[in-house]
Amino acid sequence: MNRKRNIQIKFWVNEDEYIKITEKVKLSKMQMGRYMRNAALKKQIIIYDLTSVFELSAQVSRIGNNINQIAKKLNQGGAARTASI
């Protein structure tokens, strides 16, 4: 047999995922294989690199801690010190 598509891909889903997929296939009026190929190949997958966001979040957290320490000191009657430049 000389098929145009000669490689088979299998993957596992749970019952809820299977129900959702089959509902979408029925709505599309496509065969399952065609639907899955379209879903896998024609959709754009966007990958976000959130490393800089996490670093920024950590810095903001440290600044917040510093502000809280200053506020606590001032509320306890301590004097605010200014940094000399």
Secondary structure, DSSP 8 states (H G I E B T S, - for coil): ---S----------HHHHHHHHHHHHHHT--HHHHHHHHHHSS-------HHHHHHHHHHHHHHHHHHHHHHHHHTT--------
